[in-house]
């Protein structure tokens, strides 16, 4: 489960100038990787691009988006959720066409996923509407808190808010429903950056492992050659004694051995560097696992806060009902007191008349 890349390409990234709404502002100094991601748990397609550790594109594909080719190598689309227009400059027309085709394909998939989600919501809401003993629905449901980014960006959201306008949620409950998803997005962006770094380190680690195997083979060959040369020196010394030819061969062999020792030292240094790279990769793995655990803890805390929010809303409704009953009791008591006061007034007047008559 989780978010996985399904298509990647490279392009220069631009955003529309927020002041003029006409000029393009480059957001990357060079061509960077632009990828489509699919979140299988929420049926959401996103376009994500990282320039180092900075996310220059984080756009959720919705059914009302349109990718427009403005030239042979340039295309753009508007993201109402980010309140901006993204532009991509490709190296060739074929790359632009492939990106546009994927955009249309994932846009259609997002539309179908949204329709299926709406059908499920209608099917689940029909029994509750027909039942006459069902309790009133809370104004903040789990779908409004944990819903997909696509569903929260639909332009018809004001009408849904009017349909839920019958019950007024408390003002203290709103920060919980907006802060936790924002925190989840932050951890998701951090996790996506670590996944990119992890992929790069994994590729480098595989390449380094292959190089280590090759260098080990070369090292074994150098050691065998050194042993052979040492034996050759010993044989030459035994055969030719202290002749000039033997001394020349010995000097040449010693020079060769020295070169081999230098090469061996360089390979050993390279092996040490590769070991450090492997340790760094393991550290990145541990950081990724730590962030994953933190994200899960945030999600669990969000669910706990939602449960507390529902409980508080139920308590508020119960308190309102109790206050209404208390008010009605006070009204009845006041009416009874008014009647008693009227009777006492009449009794006082009668007693006063009796005193006057006597």
C-alpha positions in Angstrom: 0.0 0.0 0.0 1.0 3.7 0.0 2.1 6.1 -2.8 4.1 4.6 -5.7 5.7 6.3 -8.8 4.1 5.1 -12.0 5.6 7.3 -14.7 8.6 9.7 -14.7 10.2 12.1 -17.2 12.5 15.2 -17.1 11.5 18.8 -17.8 12.1 22.4 -16.9 9.5 23.6 -14.4 7.8 27.1 -14.5 5.0 28.7 -12.5 2.8 31.7 -13.5 3.8 35.0 -11.9 1.3 35.6 -9.2 1.5 39.4 -9.6 1.0 39.7 -13.4 -0.7 36.3 -14.1 1.1 36.5 -17.5 4.8 35.9 -17.2 6.4 32.5 -16.4 8.8 32.2 -13.5 11.3 29.3 -13.5 11.3 27.2 -10.4 14.2 24.9 -11.3 17.6 25.9 -12.5 17.9 22.9 -14.8 15.7 19.9 -16.0 14.5 17.8 -13.0 12.5 14.6 -12.7 8.7 15.0 -12.9 6.8 11.9 -11.8 3.2 10.7 -11.5 2.4 9.0 -8.2 -0.6 6.9 -7.3 -1.9 6.4 -3.8 -3.8 3.1 -3.8 -5.2 3.6 -0.3 -7.1 6.8 -1.4 -7.3 6.3 -5.2 -5.5 9.6 -5.8 -3.1 10.6 -8.6 -0.5 13.3 -8.0 2.3 15.0 -10.0 5.4 15.5 -7.8 8.8 16.9 -8.6 11.7 17.5 -6.2 14.6 19.9 -6.8 17.0 18.5 -4.2 15.0 18.4 -1.0 12.5 21.1 -2.2 9.1 20.1 -3.6 8.6 22.4 -6.7 5.4 20.5 -7.8 2.8 18.8 -5.6 -0.4 18.8 -7.6 -3.3 16.4 -7.2 -5.0 15.5 -10.5 -8.8 16.2 -10.4 -11.4 15.5 -13.1 -11.8 19.2 -13.9 -8.1 19.8 -14.7 -6.9 20.2 -18.3 -3.3 19.8 -19.7 -2.8 22.2 -22.6 0.0 22.1 -25.2 1.0 25.7 -25.9 3.9 24.8 -28.2 5.8 21.8 -29.6 7.8 21.4 -26.4 5.8 23.2 -23.7 2.6 22.4 -21.8 0.7 23.8 -18.9 -2.2 23.1 -16.4 -4.0 25.0 -13.7 -4.2 23.8 -10.1 -7.0 25.6 -8.3 -6.0 24.0 -5.0 -2.5 25.4 -5.2 -3.8 28.6 -6.7 -1.2 28.6 -9.5 -0.5 27.5 -13.1 2.3 25.0 -13.7 4.3 24.9 -17.0 6.7 22.2 -18.2 9.4 22.6 -20.9 10.4 19.3 -22.5 13.5 18.4 -24.6 11.4 16.9 -27.4 7.8 16.9 -28.7 7.6 13.1 -28.0 8.2 13.6 -24.3 5.5 16.3 -24.2 3.0 14.0 -26.0 3.7 11.1 -23.7 3.3 13.3 -20.6 0.0 14.7 -22.0 -1.3 11.2 -22.7 -0.5 10.1 -19.2 -2.2 13.2 -17.8 -5.4 12.4 -19.8 -5.2 8.7 -18.7 -4.8 9.5 -15.0 -7.4 12.3 -15.1 -10.0 9.8 -16.5 -8.9 7.3 -13.8 -9.4 10.0 -11.1 -12.9 10.7 -12.5 -13.9 7.0 -12.4 -12.5 6.7 -8.9 -14.5 9.8 -7.8 -17.7 8.4 -9.3 -17.2 5.1 -7.6 -16.6 6.9 -4.3 -19.8 8.9 -4.7 -21.8 5.8 -5.6 -20.6 4.1 -2.4 -21.4 7.2 -0.4 -25.0 7.3 -1.8 -25.5 3.6 -1.1 -24.3 3.9 2.5 -26.4 7.1 3.1 -29.7 5.7 1.7 -30.5 3.3 4.6 -29.8 6.0 7.2 -32.3 8.4 5.4 -35.1 5.8 5.4 -34.7 4.9 9.0 -36.8 7.0 11.4 -35.0 6.0 14.6 -31.4 6.8 13.4 -29.6 9.5 15.5 -28.8 12.8 13.9 -25.5 12.9 11.9 -22.6 14.9 13.2 -21.6 17.9 11.1 -18.0 16.7 11.0 -17.9 13.2 9.6 -14.8 11.0 9.1 -15.0 11.5 5.4 -14.8 15.3 5.7 -11.6 14.9 7.8 -9.8 12.0 6.1 -11.2 12.4 2.6 -8.9 12.6 -0.4 -7.4 15.8 -1.7 -9.4 15.5 -4.8 -12.7 15.4 -2.9 -11.7 18.5 -0.9 -10.8 20.4 -4.0 -14.1 19.9 -5.9 -15.8 23.3 -6.7 -19.2 22.0 -5.6 -18.0 21.8 -2.0 -20.0 25.0 -0.9 -23.3 23.1 -1.9 -22.2 20.2 0.3 -21.6 22.6 3.1 -25.1 24.1 2.7 -26.6 20.6 2.8 -24.9 20.1 6.2 -25.9 23.5 7.4 -28.7 22.1 9.6 -26.3 21.4 12.5 -23.7 24.0 13.6 -20.4 22.6 14.7 -18.6 24.2 17.6 -15.8 26.6 16.7 -13.3 24.8 18.9 -13.7 21.6 16.8 -12.5 23.2 13.5 -8.7 23.4 14.3 -8.5 19.7 14.9 -10.1 18.9 11.5 -7.6 21.1 9.6 -4.3 20.9 11.5 -3.9 17.1 11.6 -4.2 16.6 7.7 -1.7 19.4 7.3 0.7 17.7 9.6 0.2 14.4 7.7 1.0 16.2 4.4 4.2 17.5 5.9 5.3 14.0 6.9 4.2 12.6 3.5 6.5 15.2 1.8 9.4 14.3 4.1 8.8 10.6 3.4 8.6 11.2 -0.4 12.0 13.1 -0.2 13.5 10.2 1.7 12.2 7.7 -0.7 13.9 9.6 -3.6 17.2 9.7 -1.7 16.8 6.1 -0.8 16.3 5.1 -4.4 19.5 7.0 -5.4 21.5 5.5 -2.5 20.2 2.0 -3.4 21.3 2.4 -7.0 24.7 3.7 -5.9 25.0 0.8 -3.4 24.3 -1.8 -6.1 26.8 -0.1 -8.4 29.4 0.0 -5.5 28.7 -3.7 -4.7 29.5 -4.6 -8.3 32.6 -2.5 -8.3 33.7 -4.1 -5.0 33.4 -7.6 -6.5 35.4 -6.5 -9.6 38.1 -4.9 -7.4 38.4 -7.9 -5.2 39.0 -10.0 -8.3 41.6 -7.5 -9.5 43.2 -7.4 -6.0 43.5 -11.2 -6.0 45.1 -11.1 -9.4 47.5 -8.4 -8.3 48.5 -10.5 -5.2 49.1 -13.5 -7.4 51.2 -11.4 -9.8 53.2 -10.0 -6.8 53.9 -13.5 -5.5 54.9 -14.6 -8.9 57.2 -11.7 -9.3 58.8 -12.3 -5.9 59.4 -15.9 -6.8 60.9 -14.7 -10.1 63.2 -12.3 -8.3 64.4 -15.1 -6.0 65.0 -17.4 -9.0 66.9 -14.7 -10.9 69.1 -14.0 -7.8 69.8 -17.7 -7.4 70.6 -18.1 -11.1 72.6 -15.0 -12.0 74.0 -14.0 -8.7 74.9 -10.4 -8.5 75.2 -9.8 -12.3 74.2 -6.5 -13.8 71.3 -8.1 -15.7 69.9 -9.6 -12.5 70.2 -6.3 -10.7 68.4 -4.5 -13.6 65.6 -7.1 -13.6 65.4 -6.9 -9.9 65.1 -3.1 -10.0 62.3 -3.4 -12.7 60.5 -6.0 -10.7 60.8 -3.9 -7.5 59.4 -0.9 -9.4 56.5 -3.1 -10.6 55.9 -4.4 -7.1 55.8 -0.8 -5.8 53.3 0.2 -8.4 51.1 -2.8 -7.5 51.4 -1.9 -3.8 50.3 1.7 -4.6 47.3 0.4 -6.7 46.5 -2.0 -3.8 46.5 0.9 -1.3 44.2 2.9 -3.6 41.8 0.0 -3.9 41.8 -0.4 -0.1 41.0 3.3 0.3 38.2 2.9 -2.2 36.8 0.0 -0.2 36.8 2.1 3.0 34.9 4.8 1.2 32.4 2.3 -0.1 31.9 1.0 3.5 31.2 4.5 4.6 28.6 4.9 1.8 26.9 1.7 2.9 26.7 3.0 6.5 25.2 6.3 5.2 22.6 4.3 3.3 21.7 2.3 6.4 21.3 5.6 8.3 18.9 6.8 5.6 17.0 3.6 5.9 16.6 4.1 9.7 15.5 7.7 9.2 12.9 6.6 6.7 11.6 3.9 9.2 11.5 6.5 11.9 9.5 9.0 9.8 7.1 6.2 8.8 6.5 5.4 12.5 5.9 9.1 13.3 3.4 9.3 10.4 1.6 6.3 11.7 1.5 7.9 15.2 0.1 11.1 13.8 -2.6 9.2 12.0 -3.5 7.4 15.2 -3.6 10.6 17.1 -5.8 12.1 14.4 -8.2 9.3 14.8 -8.2 9.7 18.6 -8.9 13.4 18.2 -11.8 12.7 15.9 -13.3 10.3 18.5 -12.9 13.0 21.2 -14.5 15.5 18.9 -17.5 13.3 18.3 -17.8 12.7 22.0 -17.7 16.5 22.8 -20.3 17.2 20.2 -22.6 14.6 21.7 -22.0 16.1 25.2 -22.8 19.6 23.8 -26.0 18.4 22.3 -27.0 16.7 25.6 -26.2 19.8 27.6 -28.3 21.9 25.2 -31.2 19.5 25.7 -30.8 19.6 29.5 -30.7 23.4 29.5 -33.9 23.5 27.4 -35.7 21.2 29.9 -34.4 23.4 32.8 -35.7 26.5 31.0 -39.1 24.9 30.6 -39.2 23.9 34.3 -38.3 27.5 35.2 -41.1 28.9 33.0 -43.6 26.5 34.7 -42.4 27.5 38.2 -42.6 31.2 37.3 -46.2 30.8 36.1 -47.0 28.9 39.3 -45.4 31.7 41.4 -47.4 34.3 39.5 -50.6 32.5 40.3 -49.7 32.2 44.0 -48.7 35.8 44.2 -52.1 36.8 42.6 -53.9 34.7 45.2 -52.0 36.2 48.1 -52.8 39.7 46.7 -56.5 38.9 46.6 -56.2 37.4 50.2 -54.5 40.6 51.4 -57.2 42.8 49.9 -59.9 40.7 51.6 -58.2 40.9 54.9 -57.8 44.6 54.5 -61.5 45.0 53.8 -62.3 42.9 56.9 -60.2 45.2 59.1 -61.9 48.2 57.7 -65.3 46.7 58.4 -64.4 45.8 61.9 
